[in-house]
């Protein structure tokens, strides 16, 4: 017989949903944040902390944090695989070490602390969803590095599966890339989470901006649905959901 656990989600909620936004794109500030604030929903926004002028450049995100949204780490360098390039000498995950990636993560977190000093916990977002350094016989996962510095890490999973609070690897939680996804499909994914008492994470980039875009009307359809269904679906940032899962696991001996 499967082990019986107490309910994980608050109140009468039967699922948790996290809306996550990568790269700090202008359309997120212009379109997503006002839409979410109007619906009284909080999300996770993952910023790349590059450049000597990062505090000035990212200053508008301080107000986003004050509205209850999570400002999370997307590294300093946003380094992905060499497979996207044709120059083997270019910087990429394959020619980095665990020490290299840890230095980046520590610096990014330090910069985030300066940007949003009142935020107690922050999650991490893997650039390009990739969690490795090295190649072939030297390839290693840097998930353990993320685990040393962040309460959770958001990666990419097996579509259309969501995260169960008893089994999810909080430092590589699965998400669904939502670019070009219709609102009706997003709502369907949330309803599947309700049926299984699971945690679903949707990943967005631009809102009618860039090559990984979602239509503003589709995002609004999802946001309106989550607002209406707040009594059965808990919408919260990744770090907040991760903290609840950790506390729930401790209470249930997991």
URFEN-V796267 format. One record per residue. PHI is phi as a letter, one per 20 degrees, with the letter a starting at -180 (none if undefined). Layout:
((PHI) (PHI))
//
This chain:
((none) (f) (f) (e) (d) (f) (g) (e) (e) (f) (l) (e) (f) (d) (b) (d) (c) (d) (e) (c) (c) (e) (n) (m) (f) (g) (f) (f) (f) (f) (d) (f) (f) (f) (f) (f) (f) (f) (e) (l) (d) (d) (c) (d) (d) (d) (d) (e) (e) (e) (n) (f) (d) (f) (f) (f) (f) (e) (g) (g) (f) (f) (f) (f) (f) (f) (e) (o) (f) (e) (d) (d) (e) (c) (m) (e) (e) (l) (e) (c) (f) (f) (f) (e) (c) (d) (d) (f) (e) (f) (f) (b) (g) (f) (d) (d) (d) (f) (f) (f) (f) (f) (f) (f) (f) (f) (f) (f) (f) (f) (f) (f) (f) (f) (f) (c) (f) (e) (e) (f) (c) (b) (e) (c) (c) (f) (g) (m) (m) (e) (c) (c) (c) (m) (b) (l) (f) (d) (f) (c) (f) (d) (g) (f) (f) (g) (f) (f) (c) (c) (f) (b) (c) (d) (d) (c) (d) (e) (f) (d) (f) (d) (e) (e) (f) (e) (c) (f) (f) (f) (e) (b) (f) (f) (c) (d) (f) (d) (f) (m) (e) (f) (g) (f) (f) (f) (f) (f) (f) (f) (f) (f) (f) (f) (f) (d) (l) (d) (d) (d) (c) (d) (d) (d) (d) (e) (d) (l) (b) (n) (e) (d) (e) (c) (f) (g) (f) (f) (f) (f) (g) (f) (f) (f) (f) (f) (f) (f) (d) (f) (f) (d) (c) (e) (d) (b) (f) (g) (f) (f) (f) (f) (f) (f) (f) (f) (f) (f) (f) (f) (f) (d) (m) (e))
//
